[in-house]
């Protein structure tokens, strides 16, 4: 088990160091205290410095007068995730747990899951919807995070569905808005089929598919919108032909429109969203640090924050 954890710790450390301290060609002044402090920290970690400061999260942290953590932070989608260590906030919605698989057949199994593309050790499995996780190294310092299933109300989440039935609405956050969106999509489906089988010219049909084309300028965006409208028209023509071949009328009945709206609604909710008390919820998991209660000096590297010379800031 310890060997498996060691392998996992090595993988996480390499990922963290390679993303935080990647090398380039441009360096700040050698007399810059912040840069010197940065080089010292990187050297102590046995890593290569990133000579392009704008690409280094650690350098920006030092520049802001913050102390470096005693260990590299976990990664979130390949970027250093300082907040998950230092903050007590709930991070959500996140994807559900995906089991970590050993990289080689010789590697002993280790209970770990992927969170934001980074492996986390499972310290305790409380239930199918909750577990305690940590990171190699941080676990030895007493750090533990709660990772649990936690749907987030859509109006409080960054993840959302966009309303097409009314552009002024923006985000769909309620069941009533979802009903309007599904009705809008179903009616558009019927309208496009009506346009497809009409006797109008192709140009008029395109205007029916996308009324904004009438005033569109001959720009790249305008040509792309026209091409998109043509694709929707071609699809409607194929759908109408398929319906006729099946013995159905080219234009659907009101009952079919209702059934379409119902199917559309089911597809939108499937997998990512759920409803409760008239609200939409984004289905997902959450991550929150539960110990230690607060961070102390022992969780940071010793030494006073380096000061950036005023002249360097003005350059």
Secondary structure, DSSP 4 states (H G I P E B T S, - for coil): -HHHHHHHHHHHHHHHHHHHS---S----TT-HHHHHHHHHHHHTT----S-GGG-HHHHHHHTTPPPBSSPPPEETTEE-HHHHH----EEEEPPPEE---SSTTSPP--EEEETTEEEEEEEEEETTEEEEE-TTTGGGT-EEEEEE--EEGGGSS--EE-SS-TTT-EE-BHHHHHHHHHHHHHHHHHHHHHHTSSS-HHHHHHHH-GGGGG--SSHHHHHHHHHHHHHHHHHHHHHHHHHHTT--SSPPHHHHHHHHHHHHHHHHTTTEEEETTEEEE--EEEEEEESSS--GGGB-SSPPPPPPHHHHH-
